[in-house]
């Protein structure tokens, strides 16, 4: 066998591996437990709760603040308000409601996300 034949055989081996096709992007992904959970979540949100696929995004980098430090994390799935532009990535910082008391958690105007 020459190098071209070996490359073709390697390519066929890769094609024979099981893959999941992402419902949002159409990309091939490894069929891990996490990926299967994300795909089920996308399907439920779209089919049972009528969230448009256009309001969801995959692998979004978010800033998380905790203990005085800011970190960047990647969310597996992010839901944006349907019909509005996705805008800047969501953040997780303490926010102050109208009563003036600071609470931990998300500002209600931020997007919701799923990360594992």
C-alpha positions in Angstrom: 0.0 0.0 0.0 1.3 3.5 -0.8 0.8 6.7 1.3 -2.3 7.7 -0.6 -4.0 4.3 0.0 -3.1 4.5 3.7 -4.6 8.0 4.0 -7.8 6.7 2.3 -8.1 3.8 4.7 -7.5 6.1 7.7 -10.2 8.4 6.3 -12.6 5.5 6.0 -11.9 4.4 9.6 -12.8 7.9 10.8 -16.1 7.9 8.8 -17.1 4.6 10.4 -16.9 6.1 13.9 -20.2 7.0 15.4 -21.0 10.7 15.3 -23.9 12.9 16.3 -25.0 15.7 14.1 -25.5 18.9 16.1 -29.1 20.2 15.7 -28.0 23.8 15.8 -24.8 23.9 13.7 -25.0 20.7 11.6 -21.4 19.9 12.8 -20.4 16.3 13.5 -19.7 15.7 17.2 -18.5 12.8 19.3 -21.4 10.9 20.9 -20.5 11.5 24.5 -23.0 11.5 27.4 -22.7 15.3 27.7 -23.3 15.8 24.0 -26.3 13.5 24.0 -27.7 15.5 27.0 -27.1 18.8 25.1 -28.8 17.5 22.0 -31.8 16.2 24.0 -32.1 19.6 25.7 -32.0 21.4 22.3 -34.7 19.1 21.0 -37.0 19.5 24.1 -36.6 23.3 24.1 -37.4 23.5 20.4 -40.2 20.9 20.1 -41.9 20.9 23.5 -41.4 24.6 24.6 -41.3 26.1 21.0 -38.0 28.0 21.5 -36.6 28.8 18.0 -33.3 27.2 17.2 -32.1 30.7 16.2 -32.3 31.8 19.8 -29.8 29.1 20.9 -26.0 29.0 20.6 -23.3 26.4 21.3 -20.0 26.7 23.0 -20.3 30.4 24.0 -17.5 31.8 26.1 -18.8 33.6 29.2 -17.2 35.5 32.0 -17.8 34.3 35.6 -16.9 36.3 38.6 -16.5 34.7 42.0 -14.3 35.4 45.0 -13.0 38.6 43.5 -11.7 36.7 40.4 -13.0 36.8 36.9 -12.7 33.6 34.8 -13.7 32.6 31.3 -15.8 29.5 30.9 -17.4 27.9 27.9 -21.2 27.2 28.1 -22.3 24.1 26.2 -25.7 25.7 25.3 -26.9 29.3 25.6 -30.5 30.5 25.3 -31.0 34.1 24.2 -34.3 36.0 24.3 -36.1 35.0 21.1 -36.2 37.6 18.4 -33.4 39.8 19.9 -29.9 39.9 18.6 -27.4 37.7 20.6 -25.2 40.6 21.4 -22.4 40.3 23.9 -21.7 37.1 25.8 -23.6 36.7 29.1 -21.9 37.2 32.4 -22.4 35.8 35.9 -21.9 38.7 38.3 -23.8 39.8 41.4 -26.5 42.2 40.6 -28.4 44.8 42.6 -32.2 44.7 42.2 -34.4 47.7 42.6 -34.6 47.3 46.4 -30.8 48.0 46.6 -29.8 44.7 48.1 -27.1 42.9 46.2 -27.7 39.3 45.4 -25.6 36.6 43.8 -26.5 35.1 40.5 -27.5 36.4 37.1 -29.0 39.6 36.1 -32.4 38.7 34.7 -31.6 40.4 31.4 -28.7 38.0 30.8 -29.1 34.8 28.7 -29.5 31.5 30.4 -26.9 28.8 29.7 -26.2 25.1 30.3 -22.7 24.1 31.1 -21.4 20.8 32.3 
